[in-house]
C-alpha cells in the first residue's frame, strides 16, 4: 500500500472523494479528500481508499471508518463513480486495472457488468465518471506520491 494523489492530466486537478456524501470530484492538490491509499492486489490491479479525515494511527478512527464510504467504486452499468463502505458485493467496481499510456496511466474499472469502464475526469464540470474508451484526455492520470 502507498499513499497517492491522482492527478488528472486534462484538468490539472486531483481525484477527490467525500466520505460523508460518497461523491467523487476533481479538486486542487491539498484540498480535502485528495489523498488515497493505493492497495496493490497484484497483476496491475488496485483498490483505492479515501483518507479524508482518517487518522490511521488511531484505532477508534479506523474502526469508525469501516462503516463510512471510503472505497472508490465504478458502476459499469451507469458510468458513475462514487465512494462505497466496503470491498466486494454488491460493489464489484472497487478493483481497478492500471495500464500505462503515453507517460501516464489509464484506470479500467473491473466491475462485473458490461458497460462503461475507463476512469475519466471532466475538467470543466470537475466531475468524475466512467467512459467507454480511453481516447479522451480526461482518462489520463498521473500518480503522485506525497513527500
DSSP file (Angstrom, degrees, kcal/mol; ACC not computed):
  #  RESIDUE AA STRUCTURE BP1 BP2  ACC     N-H-->O    O-->H-N    N-H-->O    O-->H-N    TCO  KAPPA ALPHA  PHI   PSI    X-CA   Y-CA   Z-CA
    1    1 A X              0   0    0      0, 0.0     2,-0.3     0, 0.0    38,-0.2   0.000 360.0 360.0 360.0 146.3    0.0    0.0    0.0
    2    2 A X  E     -A   38   0A   0     36,-1.5    36,-3.4     2,-0.0     2,-0.4  -0.995 360.0-116.8-146.4 145.7    1.1    3.5   -0.8
    3    3 A X  E     +A   37   0A   0     -2,-0.3     2,-0.3    34,-0.2   143,-0.3  -0.701  46.5 169.8 -83.1 133.1   -0.3    7.0   -0.2
    4    4 A X  E     -A   36   0A   0     32,-3.0    32,-2.7    -2,-0.4     2,-0.4  -0.945  36.2-143.4-142.0 160.6   -1.0    8.8   -3.5
    5    5 A X  E     -B  144   0A   0    139,-2.5   139,-2.8    -2,-0.3     2,-0.7  -0.977  23.5-142.7-114.8 137.4   -2.6   11.7   -5.2
    6    6 A X  E     -B  143   0A   0     28,-0.4     9,-2.5    -2,-0.4     2,-0.5  -0.899  15.1-158.8-105.7 108.8   -4.2   11.0   -8.6
    7    7 A X  E     -BC 142  14A   0    135,-2.5   135,-2.7    -2,-0.7     2,-0.6  -0.753  11.7-137.7 -90.9 125.0   -3.6   14.0  -11.0
    8    8 A X  E  >> -BC 141  13A   0      5,-3.7     4,-2.2    -2,-0.5     5,-0.7  -0.734   9.7-150.0 -82.1 121.3   -6.0   14.2  -13.9
    9    9 A X  T  45S+     0   0    0    131,-2.5    -1,-0.2    -2,-0.6   129,-0.1   0.873  91.7  45.2 -61.6 -41.9   -3.9   15.2  -17.0
   10   10 A X  T  45S+     0   0    0    127,-0.5    -1,-0.2   130,-0.4   128,-0.1   0.889 122.8  33.7 -72.3 -39.7   -6.6   17.1  -18.8
   11   11 A X  T  45S-     0   0    0      2,-0.2    -2,-0.2   126,-0.1    -1,-0.2   0.671  91.4-136.9 -90.9 -17.8   -7.9   19.1  -15.8
   12   12 A X  T  <5S+     0   0    0     -4,-2.2     2,-0.3     1,-0.3    -3,-0.2   0.878  71.5 111.2  54.4  39.1   -4.6   19.6  -13.9
   13   13 A X  E   < -C    8   0A   0     -5,-0.7    -5,-3.7    15,-0.1     2,-0.3  -0.842  67.0-108.7-135.2 171.4   -6.7   18.7  -10.9
   14   14 A X  E     -CD   7  27A   0     13,-3.9    13,-2.5    -2,-0.3     2,-0.3  -0.782  26.0-107.3-113.1 145.9   -6.8   15.8   -8.5
   15   15 A X  E     - D   0  26A   0     -9,-2.5    -9,-0.4    -2,-0.3     2,-0.3  -0.518  46.1-177.5 -64.8 128.9   -9.3   13.0   -7.9
   16   16 A X  E     - D   0  25A   0      9,-2.8     9,-2.3    -2,-0.3     2,-0.3  -0.959  13.6-161.3-132.5 150.1  -11.1   13.7   -4.6
   17   17 A X  E     - D   0  24A   0     16,-1.6     2,-0.5    -2,-0.3     7,-0.2  -0.954  11.1-150.4-129.0 151.5  -13.7   11.9   -2.6
   18   18 A X  E >>> - D   0  23A   0      5,-2.4     4,-3.0    -2,-0.3     5,-0.6  -0.938   6.3-164.9-120.8 105.8  -16.1   12.9    0.2
   19   19 A X  T 345S+     0   0    0     -2,-0.5    50,-0.9     1,-0.2    -1,-0.1   0.779  85.6  60.1 -64.3 -26.9  -16.8   10.0    2.5
   20   20 A X  T 345S+     0   0    0      1,-0.2    -1,-0.2    48,-0.1    50,-0.1   0.901 122.1  21.6 -68.3 -39.9  -19.8   11.8    4.1
   21   21 A X  T <45S-     0   0    0     -3,-0.5    -2,-0.2     2,-0.1    -1,-0.2   0.652  97.6-129.2-100.6 -18.7  -21.7   12.0    0.8
   22   22 A X  T  <5 +     0   0    0     -4,-3.0    61,-2.8     1,-0.3    -3,-0.2   0.553  61.2 139.2  80.5   7.7  -19.9    9.3   -1.1
   23   23 A X  E   < -DE  18  82A   0     -5,-0.6    -5,-2.4    59,-0.2     2,-0.4  -0.508  41.8-149.5 -89.1 154.5  -19.3   11.6   -4.1
   24   24 A X  E     +D   17   0A   0     57,-0.5   104,-0.6    -7,-0.2     2,-0.3  -0.953  25.9 154.0-120.0 143.6  -16.2   12.0   -6.2
   25   25 A X  E     -DF  16 127A   0     -9,-2.3    -9,-2.8    -2,-0.4     2,-0.4  -0.878  44.0 -94.0-150.1 178.6  -15.0   15.2   -7.8
   26   26 A X  E     +D   15   0A   0    100,-1.9     2,-0.3    -2,-0.3   -11,-0.2  -0.905  47.9 164.9-102.8 135.8  -11.9   17.0   -9.1
   27   27 A X  E     -D   14   0A   0    -13,-2.5   -13,-3.9    -2,-0.4     2,-0.1  -0.902  40.9 -84.9-141.0 168.6  -10.1   19.4   -6.7
   28   28 A X    >   -     0   0    0     -2,-0.3     3,-1.9   -15,-0.2   -15,-0.1  -0.416  60.4 -87.1 -70.5 152.6   -6.8   21.2   -6.3
   29   29 A X  T 3  S+     0   0    0      1,-0.3    -1,-0.1    -2,-0.1     3,-0.1  -0.345 116.6  28.4 -61.2 140.9   -4.0   19.3   -4.7
   30   30 A X  T 3  S+     0   0    0      1,-0.4    -1,-0.3    -3,-0.1     3,-0.1   0.232  91.4 125.3  90.3 -13.9   -4.1   19.6   -0.9
   31   31 A X  S X  S-     0   0    0     -3,-1.9     3,-1.4     1,-0.2    -1,-0.4  -0.347  76.7 -73.7 -71.1 160.1   -7.9   20.1   -0.9
   32   32 A X  T 3  S+     0   0    0      1,-0.2    -1,-0.2     2,-0.1    20,-0.1  -0.226 115.8  18.5 -55.0 138.7   -9.9   17.7    1.3
   33   33 A X  T 3  S+     0   0    0    -17,-0.1   -16,-1.6    -3,-0.1    -1,-0.2   0.505  86.8 111.2  84.4   5.7  -10.3   14.2    0.0
   34   34 A X    <   +     0   0    0     -3,-1.4     2,-0.5   -18,-0.2   -28,-0.4   0.520  54.8  88.7 -92.2  -3.7   -7.4   14.1   -2.5
   35   35 A X        -     0   0    0     -4,-0.2    16,-2.4   -30,-0.1     2,-0.3  -0.828  57.4-178.5 -98.6 130.9   -5.2   11.7   -0.6
   36   36 A X  E     -AG   4  50A   0    -32,-2.7   -32,-3.0    -2,-0.5     2,-0.7  -0.923  29.6-132.4-127.3 147.9   -5.7    8.0   -1.3
   37   37 A X  E     -AG   3  49A   0     12,-2.9    12,-2.3    -2,-0.3     2,-0.7  -0.922  25.8-155.1 -95.8 117.8   -4.3    4.7   -0.1
   38   38 A X  E     -AG   2  48A   0    -36,-3.4   -36,-1.5    -2,-0.7     2,-0.6  -0.858   7.6-161.1 -99.9 111.9   -3.5    2.7   -3.2
   39   39 A X  E     - G   0  47A   0      8,-2.5     8,-1.6    -2,-0.7     2,-0.5  -0.841  11.0-138.6-102.1 122.1   -3.5   -1.0   -2.4
   40   40 A X  E     + G   0  46A   0     -2,-0.6     6,-0.2     6,-0.2     3,-0.1  -0.671  21.8 177.4 -82.7 119.5   -1.7   -3.4   -4.8
   41   41 A X  E     -     0   0A   0      4,-3.1     5,-0.2    -2,-0.5    -1,-0.1   0.409  51.2-106.1 -97.6  -1.5   -3.7   -6.6   -5.4
   42   42 A X  E >  S+ G   0  45A   0      3,-0.6     3,-1.6     1,-0.0    -1,-0.3  -0.080  97.2  63.3  92.0 161.7   -1.1   -7.9   -8.0
   43   43 A X  T 3  S-     0   0    0      1,-0.3     3,-0.1    -3,-0.1    -3,-0.0   0.835 131.1 -63.0  54.5  38.1   -1.4   -8.2  -11.8
   44   44 A X  T 3  S+     0   0    0      1,-0.2    54,-3.0    53,-0.1     2,-0.4   0.725 104.0 134.6  60.7  25.0   -1.6   -4.3  -12.0
   45   45 A X  E <   +GH  42  97A   0     -3,-1.6    -4,-3.1    52,-0.2    -3,-0.6  -0.862  28.9 174.0-106.4 141.1   -4.9   -4.4  -10.1
   46   46 A X  E     -GH  40  96A   0     50,-2.8    50,-2.7    -2,-0.4     2,-0.3  -0.937  25.6-147.0-140.8 158.8   -5.5   -1.9   -7.2
   47   47 A X  E     -G   39   0A   0     -8,-1.6    -8,-2.5    -2,-0.3     2,-0.4  -0.906  19.1-143.1-118.3 157.5   -8.1   -0.6   -4.8
   48   48 A X  E     -G   38   0A   0     46,-0.4    24,-2.3    -2,-0.3     2,-0.5  -0.985  10.0-167.0-126.7 123.9   -8.3    3.0   -3.6
   49   49 A X  E     -GI  37  71A   0    -12,-2.3   -12,-2.9    -2,-0.4     2,-0.3  -0.941  22.4-129.9-110.2 124.9   -9.2    4.0    0.0
   50   50 A X  E     -G   36   0A   0     20,-3.1   -14,-0.2    -2,-0.5   -16,-0.1  -0.594  15.8-164.7 -77.0 130.2  -10.0    7.7    0.6
   51   51 A X    >   +     0   0    0    -16,-2.4     3,-2.0    -2,-0.3   -15,-0.1   0.207  32.2 145.6-102.6  14.2   -8.1    9.0    3.6
   52   52 A X  T 3  S-     0   0    0      1,-0.3     3,-0.1   -17,-0.2   -20,-0.0  -0.323  83.2 -11.6 -56.0 126.8  -10.0   12.2    4.2
   53   53 A X  T 3  S+     0   0    0      1,-0.2     2,-0.6    -2,-0.0    -1,-0.3   0.713 101.9 136.6  56.0  25.5  -10.1   13.0    8.0
   54   54 A X    <   -     0   0    0     -3,-2.0     2,-0.9    11,-0.0    -1,-0.2  -0.910  40.3-164.0-110.0 118.1   -8.7    9.5    8.7
   55   55 A X    >   -     0   0    0     -2,-0.6     3,-1.8     1,-0.1     7,-0.3  -0.847   4.0-169.6 -97.0 100.4   -6.0    9.1   11.4
   56   56 A X  T 3  S+     0   0    0     -2,-0.9    -1,-0.1     1,-0.3     6,-0.1   0.640  82.8  62.4 -70.1 -12.9   -4.7    5.7   10.7
   57   57 A X  T 3  S+     0   0    0      1,-0.1     2,-0.7    -3,-0.1    -1,-0.3   0.574  89.6  79.8 -85.1  -8.7   -2.7    5.7   13.9
   58   58 A X    <>  -     0   0    0     -3,-1.8     4,-2.0     1,-0.2     3,-0.4  -0.879  67.8-159.3-102.8 109.7   -5.9    6.0   15.9
   59   59 A X  H  > S+     0   0    0     -2,-0.7     4,-2.4     1,-0.2     5,-0.2   0.875  92.0  51.8 -56.4 -43.3   -7.6    2.6   16.3
   60   60 A X  H  > S+     0   0    0      1,-0.2     4,-2.3     2,-0.2    -1,-0.2   0.869 108.0  52.5 -64.2 -36.2  -11.0    4.0   17.0
   61   61 A X  H  > S+     0   0    0     -3,-0.4     4,-1.9    -6,-0.2    -1,-0.2   0.904 110.1  48.4 -63.5 -42.2  -10.8    6.3   13.9
   62   62 A X  H  X S+     0   0    0     -4,-2.0     4,-0.7    -7,-0.3    -2,-0.2   0.907 111.1  49.6 -66.1 -42.8  -10.0    3.2   11.8
   63   63 A X  H >< S+     0   0    0     -4,-2.4     3,-1.0     1,-0.2     4,-0.3   0.923 111.4  49.0 -62.8 -44.8  -12.9    1.2   13.3
   64   64 A X  H >< S+     0   0    0     -4,-2.3     3,-1.6     1,-0.2    -1,-0.2   0.879 104.2  60.4 -61.6 -37.6  -15.4    4.1   12.7
   65   65 A X  H >< S+     0   0    0     -4,-1.9     3,-1.6     1,-0.3    -1,-0.2   0.719  86.3  77.0 -64.4 -20.7  -14.1    4.4    9.1
   66   66 A X  T << S+     0   0    0     -3,-1.0    -1,-0.3    -4,-0.7    -2,-0.2   0.716  98.1  44.1 -64.0 -19.7  -15.2    0.8    8.4
   67   67 A X  T <  S+     0   0    0     -3,-1.6    -1,-0.3    -4,-0.3     2,-0.2   0.351 100.5  91.4-104.4   5.2  -18.8    2.0    8.1
   68   68 A X  S <  S-     0   0    0     -3,-1.6     2,-1.0    17,-0.2     3,-0.2  -0.630  88.5-101.2-100.7 158.9  -18.0    5.1    6.0
   69   69 A X        +     0   0    0    -50,-0.9    16,-0.3    -2,-0.2   -47,-0.2  -0.672  68.8 131.5 -77.6 102.0  -18.0    5.5    2.2
   70   70 A X        +     0   0    0     14,-1.7   -20,-3.1    -2,-1.0     2,-0.4   0.582  36.0  90.1-129.8 -19.3  -14.2    5.4    1.5
   71   71 A X  E    S-IJ  49  84A   0     13,-2.7    13,-2.3    -3,-0.2     2,-0.4  -0.709  75.3-120.0 -92.2 134.1  -13.5    2.9   -1.3
   72   72 A X  E     - J   0  83A   0    -24,-2.3     2,-0.4    -2,-0.4   -24,-0.3  -0.557  38.9-178.9 -71.2 125.4  -13.5    4.1   -4.9
   73   73 A X  E     - J   0  82A   0      9,-2.9     9,-2.5    -2,-0.4     2,-0.5  -0.993  17.6-155.7-133.9 129.9  -16.2    2.2   -6.9
   74   74 A X  E     - J   0  81A   0     19,-1.8     2,-0.8    -2,-0.4     7,-0.2  -0.892  10.3-146.8-104.1 134.6  -17.2    2.4  -10.5
   75   75 A X  E  >> - J   0  80A   0      5,-3.1     4,-2.7    -2,-0.5     5,-0.5  -0.871  10.0-167.2 -99.0 104.9  -20.6    1.4  -11.6
   76   76 A X  T  45S+     0   0    0     -2,-0.8    40,-1.6     1,-0.2    -1,-0.1   0.638  83.8  54.3 -71.9 -13.7  -20.1    0.0  -15.1
   77   77 A X  T  45S+     0   0    0     38,-0.2    -1,-0.2     1,-0.1    39,-0.1   0.914 122.6  23.7 -81.8 -47.4  -23.8    0.0  -15.9
   78   78 A X  T  45S-     0   0    0      2,-0.1    -2,-0.2    38,-0.1     3,-0.1   0.653  97.8-126.0 -94.6 -17.9  -24.5    3.7  -15.1
   79   79 A X  T  <5 +     0   0    0     -4,-2.7    51,-2.6     1,-0.3     2,-0.2   0.577  63.1 137.8  81.5   9.6  -21.0    5.1  -15.7
   80   80 A X  E   < -KJ 129  75A   0     -5,-0.5    -5,-3.1    49,-0.2     2,-0.4  -0.536  41.6-153.0 -88.9 156.5  -21.0    6.7  -12.2
   81   81 A X  E     + J   0  74A   0     47,-0.5   -57,-0.5    -7,-0.2     2,-0.3  -0.999  28.1 150.0-128.9 128.4  -18.0    6.7   -9.8
   82   82 A X  E     -EJ  23  73A   0     -9,-2.5    -9,-2.9    -2,-0.4     2,-0.4  -0.856  45.8 -96.5-144.7 177.0  -18.7    7.0   -6.1
   83   83 A X  E     - J   0  72A   0    -61,-2.8     2,-0.3    -2,-0.3   -11,-0.2  -0.871  38.5-169.7-101.3 139.5  -17.3    6.0   -2.7
   84   84 A X  E     - J   0  71A   0    -13,-2.3   -13,-2.7    -2,-0.4   -14,-1.7  -0.855  30.5-115.5-127.9 162.3  -18.7    2.9   -1.0
   85   85 A X  S    S+     0   0    0    -16,-0.3     2,-0.3    -2,-0.3   -17,-0.2   0.655  86.4   3.7 -77.4 -15.6  -18.3    1.4    2.5
   86   86 A X  S    S-     0   0    0      2,-0.1     2,-0.2   -15,-0.1     5,-0.1  -0.985  72.0 -97.9-159.8 167.4  -16.5   -1.8    1.6
   87   87 A X  S    S+     0   0    0     -2,-0.3     5,-0.1     3,-0.0     2,-0.1  -0.585  82.0  28.8 -84.7 153.5  -14.9   -4.0   -1.0
   88   88 A X  B >  S+P   91   0B   0      3,-0.8     3,-2.6    -2,-0.2    -2,-0.1  -0.325  86.3  40.6  93.5-174.6  -16.9   -6.8   -2.5
   89   89 A X  T 3  S+     0   0    0      1,-0.4    -2,-0.0     3,-0.1     0, 0.0  -0.158 117.0  15.1 -54.7 140.1  -20.6   -7.5   -3.1
   90   90 A X  T 3  S+     0   0    0      0, 0.0     2,-1.1     0, 0.0    -1,-0.4  -0.949 123.5  65.3 -87.2  13.7  -22.6   -5.6   -4.1
   91   91 A X  B X   +P   88   0B   0     -3,-2.6    -3,-0.8     1,-0.2     3,-0.7  -0.712  49.9 159.7-100.0  86.1  -19.8   -3.3   -5.1
   92   92 A X  G >   +     0   0    0     -2,-1.1     3,-0.6     1,-0.2    -1,-0.2   0.599  64.2  72.1 -81.6 -10.1  -17.9   -5.1   -7.9
   93   93 A X  G 3   +     0   0    0      1,-0.2   -19,-1.8    18,-0.1    -1,-0.2   0.127  65.2  96.7 -93.3  21.7  -16.3   -1.9   -9.3
   94   94 A X  G <   +     0   0    0     -3,-0.7     2,-0.4   -21,-0.2   -46,-0.4   0.515  67.9  80.7 -89.1  -4.5  -13.9   -1.4   -6.4
   95   95 A X    <   -     0   0    0     -3,-0.6    15,-2.6   -48,-0.1     2,-0.4  -0.866  63.5-166.7-102.9 137.4  -11.0   -3.1   -8.3
   96   96 A X  E     -HL  46 109A   0    -50,-2.7   -50,-2.8    -2,-0.4     2,-0.5  -0.978  14.5-143.2-128.8 134.2   -9.1   -1.1  -10.9
   97   97 A X  E     -HL  45 108A   0     11,-2.9    11,-2.7    -2,-0.4     2,-0.5  -0.858  17.6-146.8 -96.3 124.4   -6.6   -2.2  -13.6
   98   98 A X  E     - L   0 107A   0    -54,-3.0     2,-0.4    -2,-0.5     9,-0.2  -0.807  18.8-179.6 -95.5 126.1   -3.8    0.2  -14.2
   99   99 A X  E     - L   0 106A   0      7,-2.6     7,-2.6    -2,-0.5     2,-0.3  -0.991  26.0-125.7-127.0 129.1   -2.4    0.5  -17.7
  100  100 A X  E     + L   0 105A   0     -2,-0.4     2,-0.3     5,-0.2     5,-0.3  -0.548  34.3 169.8 -73.8 134.8    0.4    2.7  -18.9
  101  101 A X  E >   - L   0 104A   0      3,-2.5     3,-1.5    -2,-0.3    -2,-0.0  -0.938  63.1 -23.9-146.6 120.5   -0.4    5.0  -21.8
  102  102 A X  T 3  S-     0   0    0     -2,-0.3     3,-0.1     1,-0.3    -1,-0.0   0.881 124.9 -46.1  46.9  56.7    1.7    7.9  -23.1
  103  103 A X  T 3  S+     0   0    0      1,-0.2    -1,-0.3    39,-0.0     2,-0.2   0.669 131.7  70.9  62.1  19.4    3.7    8.6  -19.9
  104  104 A X  E <  S-L  101   0A   0     -3,-1.5    -3,-2.5    38,-0.1     2,-0.3  -0.729  80.3-104.9-141.3-167.6    0.5    8.4  -17.8
  105  105 A X  E     -LM 100 141A   0     36,-2.6    36,-2.5    -5,-0.3     2,-0.4  -0.943  10.9-152.5-129.7 151.3   -1.9    5.8  -16.7
  106  106 A X  E     -L   99   0A   0     -7,-2.6    -7,-2.6    -2,-0.3     2,-0.6  -0.972  16.2-147.8-115.3 136.4   -5.5    4.7  -17.6
  107  107 A X  E     -L   98   0A   0     -2,-0.4    12,-2.7    32,-0.4     2,-0.5  -0.933   8.7-160.9-110.2 120.2   -7.6    3.0  -14.9
  108  108 A X  E     -LN  97 118A   0    -11,-2.7   -11,-2.9    -2,-0.6     2,-0.3  -0.872  18.0-130.1-100.6 124.3  -10.1    0.4  -16.0
  109  109 A X  E     -L   96   0A   0      8,-3.5   -13,-0.2    -2,-0.5   -16,-0.1  -0.558  11.0-153.7 -71.4 133.3  -12.9   -0.4  -13.6
  110  110 A X        +     0   0    0    -15,-2.6   -16,-0.1    -2,-0.3    -1,-0.1  -0.023  37.9 149.6-101.5  29.6  -13.1   -4.2  -13.2
  111  111 A X        -     0   0    0    -18,-0.2   -18,-0.1   -16,-0.1     4,-0.1  -0.227  53.4-121.9 -58.7 154.2  -16.9   -4.3  -12.3
  112  112 A X  S    S+     0   0    0      2,-0.1     2,-0.2     0, 0.0    -1,-0.1   0.793  85.3  81.7 -75.3 -28.9  -18.7   -7.5  -13.4
  113  113 A X  S    S-     0   0    0      1,-0.1    -2,-0.1     3,-0.0     2,-0.1  -0.488  85.4-110.9 -80.1 146.6  -21.4   -5.9  -15.6
  114  114 A X  S    S+     0   0    0     -2,-0.2     2,-0.4   -37,-0.0    -1,-0.1  -0.382  74.9  65.6 -66.4 151.7  -20.6   -4.9  -19.2
  115  115 A X  S    S+     0   0    0     17,-0.1   -38,-0.2    -4,-0.1   -39,-0.1  -0.992  81.8  18.8 142.3-145.8  -20.6   -1.2  -19.9
  116  116 A X        +     0   0    0    -40,-1.6    16,-0.2    -2,-0.4   -37,-0.2  -0.342  54.6 157.4 -66.0 140.6  -18.5    1.9  -19.0
  117  117 A X        +     0   0    0     14,-2.2    -8,-3.5     1,-0.1     2,-0.5   0.630  34.7  91.7-137.4 -29.1  -15.0    1.1  -17.7
  118  118 A X  E    S-NO 108 131A   0     13,-2.8    13,-2.5   -10,-0.2     2,-0.2  -0.666  70.6-123.9 -93.3 124.6  -12.4    3.9  -18.0
  119  119 A X  E     - O   0 130A   0    -12,-2.7     2,-0.4    -2,-0.5   -12,-0.3  -0.455  38.4-176.2 -63.8 125.9  -11.9    6.4  -15.1
  120  120 A X  E     - O   0 129A   0      9,-2.8     9,-2.4    -2,-0.2     2,-0.5  -0.989  21.2-154.8-134.9 132.8  -12.5    9.9  -16.6
  121  121 A X  E     - O   0 128A   0     17,-2.3     2,-0.7    -2,-0.4     7,-0.2  -0.926  11.5-149.4-105.7 129.8  -12.1   13.4  -15.1
  122  122 A X  E  >> - O   0 127A   0      5,-3.0     4,-2.0    -2,-0.5     5,-1.1  -0.865   7.5-160.9-100.3 109.6  -14.2   16.2  -16.8
  123  123 A X  T  45S+     0   0    0     -2,-0.7    -1,-0.2     1,-0.2   -97,-0.0   0.844  84.2  45.7 -64.0 -39.0  -12.2   19.4  -16.3
  124  124 A X  T  45S+     0   0    0      1,-0.2    -1,-0.2     2,-0.1    -2,-0.0   0.945 123.7  33.2 -71.3 -46.8  -15.0   21.9  -16.9
  125  125 A X  T  45S-     0   0    0      2,-0.1    -2,-0.2  -100,-0.0    -1,-0.2   0.668  98.5-136.4 -81.1 -17.0  -17.6   20.3  -14.7
  126  126 A X  T  <5 +     0   0    0     -4,-2.0  -100,-1.9     1,-0.2     2,-0.2   0.852  58.7 135.8  60.5  37.2  -14.9   19.0  -12.2
  127  127 A X  E   < -FO  25 122A   0     -5,-1.1    -5,-3.0  -102,-0.2     2,-0.4  -0.690  50.6-135.2-113.0 166.6  -16.7   15.6  -12.2
  128  128 A X  E     + O   0 121A   0   -104,-0.6   -47,-0.5    -2,-0.2     2,-0.3  -0.948  34.1 148.0-120.6 140.2  -15.6   12.0  -12.3
  129  129 A X  E     -KO  80 120A   0     -9,-2.4    -9,-2.8    -2,-0.4     2,-0.4  -0.918  44.3 -98.4-154.6 177.5  -17.3    9.4  -14.5
  130  130 A X  E     - O   0 119A   0    -51,-2.6     2,-0.3    -2,-0.3   -11,-0.2  -0.891  33.4-159.4-105.3 142.2  -16.6    6.2  -16.4
  131  131 A X  E     - O   0 118A   0    -13,-2.5   -13,-2.8    -2,-0.4   -14,-2.2  -0.789  25.1-124.1-115.9 162.3  -16.1    6.3  -20.2
  132  132 A X  S    S+     0   0    0     -2,-0.3     2,-0.3   -16,-0.2   -17,-0.1   0.769  91.7  10.7 -76.9 -26.2  -16.4    3.5  -22.8
  133  133 A X  S    S-     0   0    0    -15,-0.1     3,-0.4   -16,-0.0    -1,-0.1  -0.909  71.8-115.4-147.0 173.8  -12.9    4.1  -24.1
  134  134 A X  S    S+     0   0    0     -2,-0.3     5,-0.1     1,-0.2   -15,-0.0   0.080  79.2 105.8-102.9  23.7   -9.6    5.9  -23.3
  135  135 A X        +     0   0    0      3,-0.0     2,-0.3     4,-0.0    -1,-0.2   0.572  60.8  90.3 -80.2  -6.5   -9.5    8.3  -26.3
  136  136 A X  S >  S-     0   0    0     -3,-0.4     3,-1.8     1,-0.1     4,-0.1  -0.687  80.1-129.9 -91.7 143.4  -10.5   11.3  -24.2
  137  137 A X  G >  S+     0   0    0     -2,-0.3     3,-1.6     1,-0.3  -127,-0.5   0.802 104.2  67.4 -60.5 -30.7   -7.8   13.4  -22.5
  138  138 A X  G 3  S+     0   0    0      1,-0.3   -17,-2.3  -129,-0.1    -1,-0.3   0.549  87.0  69.1 -69.7  -6.2   -9.6   13.1  -19.1
  139  139 A X  G <  S+     0   0    0     -3,-1.8     2,-0.5   -19,-0.2   -32,-0.4   0.422  79.5  94.7 -91.2   2.0   -8.9    9.4  -19.0
  140  140 A X    <   -     0   0    0     -3,-1.6  -131,-2.5   -19,-0.1  -130,-0.4  -0.818  54.6-178.5 -98.5 131.5   -5.1   10.0  -18.4
  141  141 A X  E     -BM   8 105A   0    -36,-2.5   -36,-2.6    -2,-0.5     2,-0.4  -0.953  19.0-150.5-131.2 145.7   -3.9   10.1  -14.8
  142  142 A X  E     -B    7   0A   0   -135,-2.7  -135,-2.5    -2,-0.3     2,-0.6  -0.918  17.1-137.6-110.1 143.4   -0.5   10.7  -13.1
  143  143 A X  E     -B    6   0A   0     -2,-0.4     2,-0.5  -137,-0.2  -137,-0.2  -0.904  21.6-171.8-101.6 120.9    0.3    9.0   -9.8
  144  144 A X  E     -B    5   0A   0   -139,-2.8  -139,-2.5    -2,-0.6     2,-0.6  -0.956  12.7-151.7-115.7 130.4    2.0   11.4   -7.3
  145  145 A X        -     0   0    0     -2,-0.5  -141,-0.2  -141,-0.2    -2,-0.0  -0.888  23.9-126.7 -99.6 119.8    3.4   10.1   -4.0
  146  146 A X              0   0    0     -2,-0.6  -143,-0.1  -143,-0.3  -111,-0.0  -0.316 360.0 360.0 -66.6 148.9    3.4   12.9   -1.3
  147  147 A X              0   0    0     -2,-0.0    -1,-0.1     0, 0.0    -2,-0.0   0.442 360.0 360.0 -88.1 360.0    6.7   13.6    0.4
